Structure formats: structure tokens, C-alpha cells
Amino acid sequence: MTATAPSEVLPLRALLLKHPYQAWLDQANVRRQWRDLRYSGEPDIARAVDEYEQFVEILKRSVPELHFLPEDKRTGLDSIYVRDAALVTECGLVLCRMGKELRRGEPEAIRDFAGTAGWRVLGAIREPGTLEGGDVVWLDEKTLAVGHGYRTNADGIRQLQETTAGFVREVIEVPLPHWDGPGDVLHLMSLLSPVDRTKLLVYSRLLPVPFRRRLLEKGYELLEVPDEEYTTMATNVLALAPGKCLALAGNRRTRDVLERAGIEVVVYDGNEISIKGAGGPTCLTRPLVRSAA
């Protein structure tokens, strides 16, 4: 398999995942780490496994190829959120450098797995740069939007531009708000998720005005998340195919917004694997291959 996924909405053909047993190991390990990682509560690993296995069963209905990262001593609980440690381009993986210091071992773990799997690594973000996958969104095959905030800095964005210069026409830097401060997990994908070729699910109240205008100028229809559902991760949805997405259960009003726009919504329960660690379906998955055929 060659990892080539410069789209956020084409049909998913292959995904990278990490099971709670490989990321969290056991309840004692969860108990040691969850406070330092700023989870909202201690996850219950038995319940998390049940949720995760149901999550995987849902994915299997749409995605023919799933790859699972192994246990790795360099990683912690957050390694279940596999999107953040690497980007996928048509020319290979770009390994990130995590803005959250306790996650710094994750990109190297992915590098080792990629070597075993035979996936090409195009490059890596180096110190003092930081870049996390949740801040990077393909708007089209030649355009990247990258959030500049507490997890991704200016040098990380510059290195990404240099690494992808041969095939990316434009990198749009998106300043992110302070919101709840540097300890909070606020990525660009906390504010928007592509759900169809010309439709984005967004929380406009936190989008910079110039960037929002650019999206409208590029012809996107913006589907607005209600205020009361933003904090329950309503904006974080994974496109399984154009017009079909996977979302965290609940957020009924956002689901109505999507369905009125012609988007099919599949839901999963994620109190342990998503809500407590603030990582929705995009965070839990790293798309490797998306293609129309």
C-alpha cells in the first residue's frame, strides 16, 4: 500500500488506528497519566475498549483496509489520537513534531511502523518547529490550511511549506484564538471539518475573518455548528466519503444541520475514547488512502 491521501472527503480506502490496549495498556497506566495529559476524567479502559471496538466495526463497513499501530514505550495515552503525529501526502508521510511535550515520542513510533510497512517518509518537522496533524486540513489537492496556535508554530508551518513545495501550490496560515489557553487542545480541526467536496462543518465564531472569507471565495458552503454544541465536539466529524460522515453521538442540532444539507451521518458512542481526552473521530484516525475509484 502507498499512503496517498491529499483529500479530506474522497472515499476512505485505508486508515491508521491505535487500539486502547496498545495506547493505554491497563487501568493503572491510565491512572498514572490522565491528569498530566489534562483529560476531563479518568477513562475506564474496559468501557473504552467496548466503545473502540464498536467504532472499528463502523469503520469496517466503509473502509476496506485498517492498520493498527503497536504498543510503543515512547508513547502515552494520547497516542490513540493518531492523526496528530504524521501527515499524509502524495509523496509520502511527513512526521510531525508535537506541540504537546508529553506526545513527543509519537512521530518516531510512526516512523518505525512506516519502515516496517514499507511506507515512504518524505520528511520530518525539526526543532524549534512544532506541527500537529489536527492543525492541517487539505482544502483541495494543492491547498493546505494550517492552524497557527499553541500546538503548531510558525517554524513548523515554514518547514511544512518547504517539504511540500514541489506539489502543494498554497499553504494558508490560519491564526488560532487563545480560547482556553495553551493547556487546551485547540486545533484548526476543532473549528472545521470537510464533509463534502464543497461543504464544511464550521464554528464561525472562532474562525479568523480573512480565512472565513477565503473559504467563501473558494466556493465552500459553511454549515454552522450551534453554540451550545461546540464544546461537545460537534465540529469534529470524519468524512467517510463525499456527503457521508462519522460523528460522536449526541449533538442532535448539528446532526440536523448536516442532514438538511444532504449529509448522511453515522454516529458512535465515545464517552471514554473521545470526550474525556477531547479527541473526536478525526483525531482517532489517520487517513492513509482516499480515492474515488
N, C-alpha and C positions, 0 to 999 in steps of 0.2 A: 504494500500500500504506500502511495505517495501522499503526504499531507499537503493538500492544496485547498484552502477554504476562504478565499478573499470575498466572502459574501456573508451576510448575517441572516439571509432569508431563503436562499435556494434550498431544495430538499436535502436534509441531512443524510449522509451516507456512512459516516464514521465519526465516532466520538471517543474522547479520552475521559475516563472517570477514575474515582478512587473510593473504594468501599470504606465505610466507617471502621470496620475491623482492621484495615490496613492503615487508616489515618489516625484512629483514636486508640486502638489496641484493646483497652479494657477500661472498666469504670474507674479504677484507681488512677490511671493515667489521665483520664478526663478530669478527675477531681483535682489533680495537681496543676492543670494548665488553664482551665476555663476562665478564671478570674483575671490572670495576666493577659489573656487574649481578649478581654473585655466582652465576653459573652453575656447575654442578659440573664442567664441562669445556667445551672449545671445540666448539660444534656444527659438523658438516660440512654445508655448505649443499646440496651435491648430494644427499647422503643424506636431508637434511631435506625437500627438495622431493619426492623419491620417497615418503617417508612421508606428507607432507601431501597429495599428490595421491591417494594411496590412501585417506586419511582423508576427503577430499572425496567420493570415489566412494561410500564407505559412507554418508555423509550424504545423497547424492542419492537413494539407494534409499528414504529415509523422508521427506525434506524437499523439497517442490516448488520452493521459492524460496530462492536463495542470493545474498547481496550481498557484494561484496568491497571493503574499504577500499583506497584507492590509496596509493602511496608518499607520504610526507609528511616533510619535513625536520625537523619539530618532534618526531618520534618516533624510537624506537630499537628494539632487538631485542625488547624486551618487548611492543611493540605487537601482536605476533602473538597475545597473550592478550587478546582484545578484550572479554571480559566485564567487565573491571575499570573501564573508562573511562566507562561510562554504565549507567544503569538504564532499564528499560522499564516504563511504567505505562499504564493505560487512557487517561490524559490526555496522554501524550507522554513524551519522554525526559527524564531527569534526568541532567545531566552531573556526573560525579564530580570530586573534587579528590584527586589521588593522594597517598597517604602516602609512597610511594617517590619521592623528589625527581626522580630521573632519568626518571620517567614523566610529569612534569607537563604535557608538551605533548599528550598523547593525547586528553584530553577536547575540546580546541579543534579537533583534527583531526576528531573525530567530529561536532562542531557544524557544521563546514563541509560535511562529507559529508551530514549530515542536511538542511541547507539546500538542497543540490543535489537530494537525493532527494525533497524535499517533506515530510519528517517533522517533526512539531511537537516543539519543545523546550519542556518545561514549566518548567524551572528549572535552576539550577546550584549546586553547593556552593562557597562562597566562603571565602577565608582568614579566620580561622585554622582553619576546618573542614577535615577530611580524610575521605574516604569512598571505598572501593574496592568494585567490584561483587562481588568474591569474598566479601565480608563480608555480603552482603544476600541473603536467601532468602525467597521467598514461601511461607508455610505454608498459606495459602489466599488467596482473592481480596481479603480485607480485613485480613490479618495478615502483617506483615513481622517476621522475625527479623534482627537486625543485630549482627554481631560488633564488640565494642569492644576494640581491640588496638593494635598498633603501626602498622597501615595505616589504621584508621578511628578517629577520636577522638570525644569527647563532643559537641563543637560540630558536627561533621559529622552525627552522628545527630540532634541537635536541629534542624538545618536540614532534614534529610530529613523529619522529623516535620511541620514547618511546611509544607513544599512539598506533602506528600501528605495533609494533614489533611482535605481535602474528600472523600476516597474511601477512605482507609485507617483502619480502626477502631482498630487496635492496632499499635504498634511495640515489639517485645520486645528490649530491650538485653541482649546476651549477653557478659559479660566473658570475654575470651580469656586463656589462660595465657601466661606468659613463654616457655615451651618453649625454643627455641634462640636467643631474644633478638631484638632489633629488626632485625637484618640478615637474619633468616629470613623466608620468605614463609609466614605462618600466617594464613589467612583462616577465617572461620566454615565455608566450604565445604571446608576442609581436614579438618573434623570430621564433616560430614554431607552427604548428598546425597539428595534425594527421588527415589524410584524408582517409586512408585505412589501412588495417592490417599491411602492410609493407611499407607504403608511408607516408612521412612527407613533408608538405609545410614549407620551411625554408628560413630565410635570413642569409646565412652562414657568411657574413662579420661581423656579431656581435656575432657569436657563438664561445665560447672558443674552441680552437683546441682539447684538450683532450676529451671534450664532443662530439664534432662532430665526432671524430674518434670512440668513443664508439657507437654512433648511426650506423655508417657504419659497425662496427664489429658485431652489433646485427642484421645486415641484412636489415636495412632500406634503401630504395631508397629516396634520398633527392631531392625534386622538388624545384628549386630555384626561389625566387621572384626577379624580376628585380629591380635594384637600384632605378629607378625613381618611383616605385610604393610602396616601403617600407613605405614611410611617409604617404601614404593614406590608411594604414592599410590592405594592400593586404595579409599580413601573417595571419591575424586574420579571420579564417573561422571555421564554426561549422560543424562537421561531423554528418549528419542525419542518415547515415548508411554507411557500408563499400563502398567506391567508390562513395559516394554522399554527397555533402556539400552545405552549405548555406553561401553566401559571400555578402559583401557590393557591391552595383552596382558600375560600373566603373572598373578600374584596368584590362583593356582588355588584356594586355600582360600576366598577371598572370593567368587569366582565360584560355588563350590559353595553358599555361604550364600545367595546371590541365587537360584540356580536351585532350591534346596529351598523357597524362599519363593514360587516360581511366577514369578520374573522372568526374562525372556529376556535374554541377554547377548550383545552383539555386540562384538568386540574389534578393536583396531587396534595396529599397531606404532608406538611413539613414542619411541625412544631419543633422537633428535635434537630433535624438536619438543616433547617433553613432559618426559622425565626430566632432561635437562641444565638446563632452565630452570624445573623444578618447576611445570609447568603442564599439567594433565590436560585431558580433553575439555570440562569445563565452562569452564575458563579460555580455551580456544581458540575458543569460540563465544559469541556474544551472541544468545540467542533474541529474536526480534522479534515473532513471532506464534505463539501456541499457541491452538488451538481444537478443540472436539470435532467440529465439522462442517466 
